[in-house]
Amino acid sequence: MAKAAQTADVRGLVRRYIPPALLLAGLIAAACAVIDLRRLGELLLAARPWPLVALLACHLANILAHVLRLYVLMDRAVPLRALYHANNVCNMVNSLLPFRAGELAMTLLLSRQVPGGGAEVLSWLFVDRLIGLIAILLVFLAALPGFSPHGAAAVSLANSWVYYVAAFGGIVLLMLVAVLFEEPLMSLARKILDRLPLGTESTLARLRAGIGGLRSLFRLRTSLPVFLLALCCWGFIVALNYFGMLSVIPDPSPTAAIFVTFLTIVGIMLVSTPSGVGTVHGATVLVLSMFGIGAEQALAVGILAHALVTAANIGLGMLSAHSLQFSIGRLLRREQM
């Protein structure tokens, strides 16, 4: 029985992680076909060191700002120290596993520290990510007037803002409906759950806790400072990408750094690989090509920035995981349940 269970676990992991691995292999093969690898190596070796130090400093500043943002959003329900370590573990897990598994790890770590348990933590994380996406969308829209698109891809990117506004607006509207009509939704859920072999009261409690977390989006005293902190976080990330470009490109465009940031986020949403491998690099090459930057230079920027950020995430995550006695194996076992 134990051997059969282990075999099933292995098969489940293979089914879950083979598709991102195949996608990554395809992206690497495509890059090798169009990139001058010798030129790429020369650019990596010749990268300026001080912009890379500034890049790393911006990333660390972003981590601290994001922890403070979560602290405000969660209405100080979780101590800052615990939130800092849980956020580091989240970043580490997302650097090692696909499908945003870090959010599940963070939920496991914080679920016992809030009254609503894991459902409330997940809803808070959803609101945090949504506010962050709205903030970077506004930054992207503010940068559009100064962007002169060249090529079909650039024109498509410049015209895509309508779809993002509609998508985010629809999500916010659905959340508002859930908050305004909580009691009718709970009554409907009770009728459905009574017909199913599930714990009705416990499931309703989790649903109510989840809606309670969503409600924070519509409390201005909470959402406004969180939004301002989200803008601060994106400022650090845009600066991070700018310094990454500066390490390879003599005179990079700040607008290009904004576009790299935005398209990277969109790419990670659509294709969730561990640490955004392949997605980050592809988005960087695509955007910088719109600004007349060669593929080798653009890929060098993506490799350097991604390597430093991922190394920092894994390093800090390992320290925090040791402090919290957390293991990746525990998370993988939970995913199989």
Phi, psi and omega in degrees: 000316181295320180294322179295321179294319178296319178297318179297320178298316180297316179297321178297318179295321179297313180298326184283322191251349178294316180304312177298325180294319178294320177298316179298317179299321178295319179295319180295318179297319179295320180295318180296333182284335185244351184258139172279101186295327178294316178296320178299316179298319178298319179294320180295318180289332183267006182300140179289132184285323187293324174296330178290325175295317178297322177301313181296321178297319178297321179295317179295322177295322178296321179300314180296318179295323180291322177298316178297322178298316178294323180298318179290315182299320181277011177054039175060027180286338181242133178301147183303318183298314179296322180293321178298313181293319180295322178294321177297318178296319178302312180296320180295314182296320177294337177280341184251332184236152178276184173061033176051044180295342179299326179295323175295319178298316180296322178297317178299320184288328187256351189299330182274357184258358179233149184299324183278359178067206185297325181298319181290321178297315179299319180293322176297316180296323177297315179296319179300313180294322180294315178298320177298319179294320178296321180295314181289331175297318179293322176297317178298316180295323179293332182275342185301317182302334180268010184251124176255103186291140176233118180098161184296319181297319180294318179297318178298318178296317181295330182266359186279351187300329181300318182292321180293318178298317180295317182295310181294323177297320178296320179296315179298320179297317178297321178295320178297319177299316180298321181286317183289327183247041183300312184295314175300322179294321178295321178295318178295318179297322180297318180297321179289315184293329179297339180267356184246153179280058180234161175287101187300308186294318181293321179293318177297323179296320178293320177298317180294322177295321178297316178295325177299322176293321178297331182299335181298336179295331186258010172259108187299326180296340176260309188290329181293308176297327177296319178296318179295321176292327176295318176299321178297316178300314180294328175300317178294321182289320175298317177297321176303312180292326178296314179293327175299318177293321182295336179290340183239324186254130185299316186224076184285161179266129175300327177298322178298322179296322178295316182292322176299315179300311184294312184290330175297316179297316178299317180297319180294326177295322184277320182231101187265094174258163177303124178061016182068025181299133182086311179295312179299314183293318179296318179296320180296315180296317181298312183293313184293334175295332177290341180255016176080017180268135180295157184298320181295316178297315181297316180293324177298318176301312181298319181295314183295311182296316181295318182296316181293316181295316181295318179298318178296316180298316181291318180297309179295322180296321179296319178296316181290322178297321177296319180295324183265359183057046180256146178225149177297324180301322178297319180293317180297322177296323179293323180295331182281347183283000000 
